[in-house]
Amino acid sequence: MRPPLRAAFSFALVLLVASAARADKLKGIYTGSGGMTEDVHRVVLIQFAEDGTALVQQNWTGKAPQTWHAHWIQRGKQVTLTFDPVKDSPTPTSLALNMKNGSLVPTTWDSAALGLLGPPTLAPFGGKNVKKHSVASCMALNTNDPMQNCVQWDSRTPPK
């Protein structure tokens, strides 16, 4: 190969690798909804934090939201959430998701917790969607505006 052609080829290869790596970067918040009827419709939100913590919230129509704390790891295009144990409640088995075109597609899940058909495909929440440092102190996601801070544990104490 001639030097200018080799340089152009090398530059194109670097751009291709850089864009592929950028496409796999995990965003802060993902959301999706699904269900054929009102009885089985829900919205699922996941917030990932830099420290490896995550908050998973499932909002079924007409039911109280379910919220789980978890820890996540990413290996290539696969993201795995391991749920934290909760006193007096069964701990869901791990949730595995694959990154595909910027969205998270569930591959394995706990059907008792997340339904027989599993969670819907989760798309990144719009706007500047960066990971918070930690969600360990969160009780629930701010469903009015997920880009704002979560609901903290101490904020659930009823006013006197």
N, C-alpha and C positions, 0 to 999 in steps of 0.2 A: 504494500500500500504506500502511496506517496504521502509525504508528511502532511500537507494541507487536508487531504482526504482522511487520513488517520486521525488528525486532530478533530475534524468535524464529526467523525464517527464516535470518537471518545466523548466529545461534548454531548452528543445525542444520547449516548448510553448513560452518562451521569445524570442527565435530566430525567430520563426514564426511571432510573433507580430512585432518584430523589422524589419523584411524583408518586411512585408506588409506596415508598416509606411514609410519605405524608398522608396518603389515603388510609393507612392503617392506624393512624393516631386516634386513640380513644378520646372522645369528647367528654364533657362533664355530665350532661343529662340526656337521656334517651327516653322516648315515650312512644306508645303504640296503643291502639284500641282494637277490639275485635269481639265477635260474637254475633251469631245470626239472629238471635231474638233478645228481647230485653232481659229475659231470665238468665242468659249466659253472657251478656255484654259486660265488658270491663275495660278500664283504662289501666295500663301498667306503666309506671315511671321508675327509672333507675337513675340514681345519682352516684357517679364515681368520684372519688376523691384521690388526691395525689398520694396520700399515705397508705393507699390500698384498702381503705374502708369504702363501703357502699351502702346505700339505702335503697331498698326495693319496696315500692308501694303499689298495691293492687286495689283498685276502686271498682267494686261491682255495683251495678245499678241497684239502688234501693237498699244497699247494705253498708255497714260501717267499713271503712278502709282497713286493709290488712297491711301492716308494715313490718319488715324484717331488716335487721342489720346483717351485713355480710362483709366478707373480705374478698377482693378480686385479684386475679393475676391474668396477665395477657402473655400468650406465647404465640407469636406470629399473628395469624388471623383469628385465633381462638381466645375467647375471654371466658374464664370460669369464675363463678361466684360460689363461695362456700358460706353457708348461712351460720350465723352465730347462734348458739343454744339459747333458748328462752325458758325460764323457770315455768314449770307446769304446762308446757306446750311441746308438741312434737317439733323437732327441728327438721325443716325440709332438706332433702338431699340436694347436692350441688346442681346449679343451673349452668349449662354450657351454651355458649353462643358463638356463632361464627360471624366475622365481619364480612359483609358482602355489599359492595357499592356504597360504603359509608354507613350502612344500617347493620343492626345486630339481629341475626336470625337464630332463634333457639334451636338447639339440636338435641339436648337431653334436659329433663326437668322432673320435678316431683309432681306427679299428676294429682295427688291428694291436695297439695297446696296451690298449684298453679293451673289445675284443670286438665282434663283428659287430652284436649287438643293443645295444651301448653300456652305460653304467653304469645302474643302477636309479635310480628316483626317490629323491632323498635328502631325508630329513626331519631337522629340527633335533634334536640330541641333547637329552634332557630336562634338567630342573633349570635352575639359573642358567647360561645358555649365553652367555657373553660372549667377545668376541675377546681373545686375548692380544695383547701389543704386537707380538711378532714370532715367527715360527717358522723364521727363517733358520738358526738353529743346531741345529735338530732333525734327527735321523737318521730317526726313525719316531715314529708316534703311540703313546701309552700305551694299548694295546688292552685292558688290564685295567680301566682307568678313564680314558676319554678326557678327562674334566674335569680330571684332574691334569696335571702338566707332561709334556711329550713326552720321548722318549729323546734325550739330547743327543749330539752327535758324539763328544765326548771320552769318553763312557760306554761306547763300544763297544771301547775298548782293553782287551785281555784282561789280567786281573790277573797279576802276576808271582809 
